[in-house]
């Protein structure tokens, strides 16, 4: 299967300042790829390179099998792009803007914009400049999806949307994935990526420190466990177990942190009478912080 996005040693410097360095990445059809990092990590630089809005210092990006520069309008019409801070024609109504963009993309009209506007409770007949921040973001979402592009490149897509509209956006992404389309989603909202992504890339200071499936990554993350026993248990029996850290025993309550499999801890606990087990599941935020605190340097 040919990748929809392929980065090969992609590097960008702004004079002496690093944007991104040596990015190697492949994203495949029907995949939702979450691109994670704080502001300034290189997420938006990567997206602008993908769209030929800026040019690389070295390396290359291929989008839909073509160089985004030589592919020109034919490639760009197959991409839906939502900028992190979208600039819209404020004097136009939403309807006028979407009809205009539809024509630029080779459509007879606004494509599925009307149906999408209904889903997002968006009034298309008001000037964009009169809309709230959240409603302007809805216009930006609609224009990205309206022509059913093969590739969606979304930079902080739910910024400004209320929780109800965020859920509608997640449904829209799921529908695009079910249709075999690809979504490249940049975000610093970890719960958002955890909810919809198949794979995750974590970028740190312009470099990819890890690219892996979400579940595989979470299997490496820390999990907090509380085990309630019927009576006192010796802490030493658990402290030396593989993958078990920070063991604390107070009377019949054991708390510990595990990395990866909890099999050894469960088997050791089973030698005693267990009353209850409480597991605080690993989440993407724990994993993200772990890489940003230095664990990613060894990845």
HELIX and SHEET records of a PDB file:
HELIX    1   1 UNK A   43  UNK A   50  1                                   8    
HELIX    2   2 UNK A   68  UNK A   76  1                                   9    
HELIX    3   3 UNK A   94  UNK A  104  1                                  11    
HELIX    4   4 UNK A  113  UNK A  119  1                                   7    
HELIX    5   5 UNK A  128  UNK A  130  5                                   3    
HELIX    6   6 UNK A  133  UNK A  145  1                                  13    
HELIX    7   7 UNK A  163  UNK A  178  1                                  16    
HELIX    8   8 UNK A  190  UNK A  196  1                                   7    
HELIX    9   9 UNK A  214  UNK A  219  1                                   6    
HELIX   10  10 UNK A  236  UNK A  239  1                                   4    
HELIX   11  11 UNK A  263  UNK A  269  1                                   7    
HELIX   12  12 UNK A  284  UNK A  292  1                                   9    
HELIX   13  13 UNK A  295  UNK A  298  5                                   4    
SHEET    1   A 4 UNK A  17  UNK A  28  0                                        
SHEET    2   A 4 UNK A   3  UNK A  14 -1                                        
SHEET    3   A 4 UNK A  58  UNK A  63 -1                                        
SHEET    4   A 4 UNK A  66  UNK A  67 -1                                        
SHEET    1   B 6 UNK A  79  UNK A  82  0                                        
SHEET    2   B 6 UNK A 151  UNK A 155  1                                        
SHEET    3   B 6 UNK A 182  UNK A 187  1                                        
SHEET    4   B 6 UNK A  32  UNK A  36  1                                        
SHEET    5   B 6 UNK A 199  UNK A 204  1                                        
SHEET    6   B 6 UNK A 207  UNK A 213 -1                                        
SHEET    1   C 4 UNK A 244  UNK A 250  0                                        
SHEET    2   C 4 UNK A 253  UNK A 259 -1                                        
SHEET    3   C 4 UNK A 222  UNK A 229 -1                                        
SHEET    4   C 4 UNK A 274  UNK A 280 -1                                        
END                                                                             
